Amino acid sequence: MSEAVSALGGATFEGYCILRDAGPTGMVTIRGDLGAAAFGKAVKKATGCALPKQREIVTNGGRRLAWMSPDELLLICDQGEAPGMAAALAETLKGQHALALDVSDARALFRLEGAGCREVIAKLSPANLAPGAFGPGEMRRTRLAQVAGAFHMPDESSVEIVVFRSVARYAFDLIANAARPGSEVGLFAPAP
């Protein structure tokens, strides 16, 4: 078995926020009827996470379970845990119209840290990132410039960003450009 590698080999950019390739990360796509009690029970049994509501992300230890669409969830976990989680989900969802698939090798995860992280993402996304409209515990699946992506804020000074691995370099460079020193606009600056 080959060793997992991240999309960008641990790339880092330091601007007015710090952007890092998060390294090999496990991700499992889960599809099914999110409103069905049996589906929710099976997902909780396999992941330990409660079913997230629309545009929500829930955590349980190192696992994060995000709402991605009306019939799709994304489990973010340790890279080595993803194949087993996909298999456990497939087993607990047996008999239901559902899918659990390890997509770790098809995705990349970046972490953006710093007081201006909300502004950096706002430069690239049409999502409303104003405090009160978006914050920790929420997930957005949207665009970052012209590529598909999703992001959430683990806390007020960091953002985790998920993109397709095929556009990882492009997305990383977009975010790095938005975070370059001297490009701050003070969009979400605290009131004087």
C-alpha positions as CSV (number, residue, x, y, z in Angstrom):
1,M,0.0,0.0,0.0
2,S,1.3,3.4,-0.9
3,E,1.7,6.2,1.6
4,A,-0.9,9.0,1.4
5,V,0.4,12.4,0.4
6,S,-1.3,15.8,0.4
7,A,-2.1,17.7,-2.7
8,L,0.6,20.3,-2.2
9,G,3.1,18.6,0.1
10,G,2.6,20.8,3.1
11,A,2.8,24.2,1.2
12,T,2.6,27.3,3.4
13,F,2.1,31.0,2.6
14,E,2.5,33.8,5.1
15,G,0.7,37.0,4.4
16,Y,-1.7,38.9,6.7
17,C,-3.1,35.5,7.3
18,I,-1.2,32.2,7.2
19,L,-2.4,29.6,4.7
20,R,-1.3,25.9,5.0
21,D,-1.9,22.7,3.2
22,A,-3.5,20.6,6.0
23,G,-1.7,17.4,4.9
24,P,-3.4,14.1,4.1
25,T,-7.0,14.3,5.4
26,G,-9.7,11.7,5.3
27,M,-13.0,12.6,3.6
28,V,-16.1,10.5,3.1
29,T,-19.0,11.6,1.0
30,I,-22.3,10.3,2.4
31,R,-25.5,10.5,0.3
32,G,-29.0,9.5,1.2
33,D,-32.3,10.8,2.6
34,L,-31.2,13.1,5.3
35,G,-34.8,13.4,6.6
36,A,-35.1,9.6,7.2
37,A,-34.8,8.6,10.8
38,A,-33.0,5.3,9.8
39,F,-30.4,7.3,7.8
40,G,-29.7,9.7,10.7
41,K,-29.4,6.8,13.1
42,A,-27.0,4.9,10.8
43,V,-24.8,7.9,10.3
44,K,-24.6,8.7,14.0
45,K,-23.8,5.0,14.8
46,A,-21.0,4.9,12.3
47,T,-19.5,8.4,12.8
48,G,-20.4,9.4,16.4
49,C,-21.7,12.7,15.0
50,A,-25.2,14.0,15.1
51,L,-26.7,14.8,11.7
52,P,-26.0,18.4,10.9
53,K,-28.8,20.8,9.9
54,Q,-28.7,22.8,6.7
55,R,-25.4,24.6,6.2
56,E,-24.1,23.3,9.6
57,I,-21.0,21.3,10.6
58,V,-20.9,19.3,13.8
59,T,-17.9,17.9,15.5
60,N,-17.1,14.8,17.6
61,G,-13.5,14.7,18.7
62,G,-11.4,15.0,15.5
63,R,-14.3,14.2,13.2
64,R,-16.4,16.9,11.5
65,L,-19.7,16.1,9.7
66,A,-20.9,18.8,7.3
67,W,-24.2,19.3,5.5
68,M,-23.3,19.8,1.8
69,S,-26.7,19.6,0.0
70,P,-30.2,18.3,0.7
71,D,-29.0,14.7,0.2
72,E,-25.2,14.9,0.9
73,L,-22.9,15.0,3.9
74,L,-19.1,15.2,4.1
75,L,-17.3,13.5,6.9
76,I,-13.8,15.0,7.6
77,C,-11.6,12.7,9.7
78,D,-8.1,11.3,10.0
79,Q,-6.8,10.1,6.7
80,G,-6.2,6.6,8.0
81,E,-9.7,6.4,9.4
82,A,-11.5,7.2,6.1
83,P,-11.6,3.7,4.4
84,G,-12.9,2.1,7.6
85,M,-15.5,4.9,8.1
86,A,-16.7,4.5,4.5
87,A,-17.0,0.7,5.0
88,A,-18.8,1.1,8.4
89,L,-21.2,3.6,6.8
90,A,-21.9,1.3,3.9
91,E,-22.7,-1.5,6.3
92,T,-24.9,0.5,8.6
93,L,-26.7,2.0,5.6
94,K,-27.3,-1.3,3.9
95,G,-30.9,-1.7,2.7
96,Q,-31.3,2.1,2.3
97,H,-30.9,4.1,-0.9
98,A,-27.6,5.6,0.2
99,L,-23.9,5.9,-0.7
100,A,-20.7,6.2,1.4
101,L,-17.5,6.7,-0.5
102,D,-13.9,7.5,0.6
103,V,-13.0,10.7,-1.5
104,S,-9.9,11.5,0.4
105,D,-7.6,11.2,-2.6
106,A,-10.0,13.5,-4.6
107,R,-10.0,16.4,-2.2
108,A,-7.6,18.8,-0.6
109,L,-7.9,20.6,2.7
110,F,-6.3,24.0,3.5
111,R,-6.3,25.9,6.8
112,L,-6.3,29.7,6.8
113,E,-5.4,31.3,10.2
114,G,-5.3,34.9,11.4
115,A,-7.6,37.8,12.4
116,G,-8.3,38.6,8.7
117,C,-9.3,35.1,7.6
118,R,-13.0,36.1,7.2
119,E,-12.0,39.0,4.9
120,V,-9.6,36.8,2.8
121,I,-12.4,34.3,2.0
122,A,-14.9,37.2,1.4
123,K,-12.6,38.4,-1.4
124,L,-13.1,35.2,-3.3
125,S,-16.6,33.9,-2.4
126,P,-20.1,35.3,-3.1
127,A,-21.2,33.9,0.3
128,N,-22.1,36.5,3.0
129,L,-19.2,36.2,5.5
130,A,-20.2,39.1,7.7
131,P,-20.2,38.3,11.4
132,G,-23.8,37.3,12.3
133,A,-24.4,35.9,8.8
134,F,-21.6,33.3,9.0
135,G,-19.5,31.9,11.8
136,P,-18.2,28.8,13.6
137,G,-20.5,25.8,13.3
138,E,-21.6,26.7,9.8
139,M,-20.5,25.3,6.4
140,R,-20.7,26.9,3.0
141,R,-20.5,25.1,-0.3
142,T,-19.9,27.7,-2.9
143,R,-17.2,29.1,-5.2
144,L,-13.8,30.5,-4.6
145,A,-13.3,32.7,-7.6
146,Q,-14.1,30.3,-10.4
147,V,-13.6,26.9,-8.6
148,A,-16.0,24.9,-6.5
149,G,-15.1,24.8,-2.8
150,A,-16.5,24.6,0.7
151,F,-15.4,26.2,4.0
152,H,-16.2,26.5,7.6
153,M,-14.7,28.4,10.6
154,P,-13.6,26.2,13.4
155,D,-13.2,29.4,15.4
156,E,-13.3,33.2,14.7
157,S,-9.6,33.3,13.5
158,S,-9.4,30.3,11.3
159,V,-11.1,28.8,8.2
160,E,-10.9,25.2,6.8
161,I,-11.3,25.1,3.0
162,V,-12.1,22.0,1.0
163,V,-11.4,21.9,-2.8
164,F,-11.1,19.3,-5.5
165,R,-7.5,18.0,-5.6
166,S,-7.3,18.7,-9.3
167,V,-7.6,22.5,-8.6
168,A,-5.6,22.5,-5.3
169,R,-2.7,24.5,-6.6
170,Y,-4.9,27.1,-8.3
171,A,-7.1,27.4,-5.2
172,F,-4.1,27.7,-2.9
173,D,-2.6,30.4,-5.1
174,L,-6.0,32.3,-5.2
175,I,-6.2,32.3,-1.4
176,A,-2.6,33.2,-1.0
177,N,-3.0,36.2,-3.3
178,A,-6.1,37.3,-1.4
179,A,-4.0,37.1,1.8
180,R,-0.8,38.8,0.5
181,P,0.7,41.5,2.8
182,G,-0.7,45.0,2.0
183,S,-3.9,43.8,0.5
184,E,-6.0,44.2,3.6
185,V,-9.2,46.2,3.0
186,G,-10.6,46.2,6.6
187,L,-14.0,44.9,5.4
188,F,-14.8,43.4,8.8
189,A,-12.7,45.7,11.0
190,P,-14.0,46.2,14.5
191,A,-16.0,49.3,15.1
192,P,-14.0,52.2,16.6
